[in-house]
Amino acid sequence: MDIQLKRGLVEICVLSAMLRGPTYGYQLIKDISPYMEISESTLYPILKRLEASGCVIVRSAEHNGRLRKYYDITPQGRSRIFDFLNDWKDIMKVYYYIEREANHV
C-alpha cells in the first residue's frame, strides 16, 4: 500500500477512535489494532502531528500515581473525518473502475 495513503488512513483511524471521548495512547492502540497494525512508534508521531494541526487537544492527568496524556478530538478533527469520508466515495469510484477493467483483461 502506498505509504502516504496508509499514513492518512492511520490518522483517520486515530481520530475516529477518539469520537467516543478522551483516550490515551495504549487504549488507542488496543482500539485500532483489530483493524490495522499500529505500534507506539507509529502512534505517537501521529498524535503530535494531529495536535500540531489542531485536530487533537492533549491534557495530562494523574492515573495510579503517574501522569497520563489524554487525547481528545477537536471540531477540526471531526471535520477532517467527514472530509475523508466524502473523499473516500470518490476514491471508491476510481477503485471500482480499475477493478472492473482489470477483471476484463
N, C-alpha and C positions, 0 to 999 in steps of 0.2 A: 504494500500500500504506500502511496506517496506520503513522504514524511510530513509535508505541510498539511495535507488533508487529515492525516492521523492526529497531528498536533491540534488542529481545530476541533476534531471530534472529541478528543480528550478534554479540552477546555469546556466544551458544551456539556459533556457528561459531568464534569466537576460542578459547573454552575447548576445543572439540573438536580444534582444530589443535595444542593443547598435549598431547594424550593420548600422542603419540609421544615426548615428553620436552621438556626445556627448549629454548626457542627465543627468537629476538629479533624485533623489530618488522618489519624488512624481510622476513624469512623468513615471518612470519605473513601479511603482505600477499600474497606470492607464493603461499602455500598456499591462501589463501581466494579470491583473485581469479578463478580459473576458475569459481567457484560464485556469487559475488556481488561487486558493485563495492564496494571499500573503499579508502580513502586514509589517509595518515598522519594527517590532521586528524580523521578518524573513529576510527582505531585507538587512538591514544594516550590520549584521554579515556576510552575503554572500558577500556583496560588499567588506568588509575588507579582507575576505579570497581570493577573486579574485584579489584584489590589491596585497596582500602578495605573491600570486603565480605568479604575473607578467602578468595576463590576462587582467588587467584593470589599467589604469592610472587615477589619480584624480587631478583636479585643482580647485581652488576656484576663483570665480568671483563675483563681486557685481551685485546684481539684486534688484531693488527697495530699495536701501539703505541698503541691508543686504548681507552678504556673502552667496553664494550658492555653494555647491560642485557639480561639473560636472564630470561625469564618462565617460570614452571612452575606447573602446575595443582596445587591442594591437594585433599585429600579432600572438602572442602566444594564445590570447583569441580566435581569428578566427580559428586558427588551432585546438583548443580544440573543437569548434563546429563541424568542419568537421570530426574530430576523432570520436566524439559522433555519428554523422550520419552514419559513416561506421560501428561502433559497433552496432548501432541500427538495422541494416539489419540482423545481426547475432541473436540478441535478438528476432526479429520478426520471424525468422525461428523456434526458440525454442517455441515461443508463439503459432504459428500455429500447431506445432506438439502436444503440450499439449492440445490445444483446440480440435483438431481432435480426439485425444484419449479419452478425457473427453466426447465428444459427442457420442462415440461408446459404452459407458458403459450403 
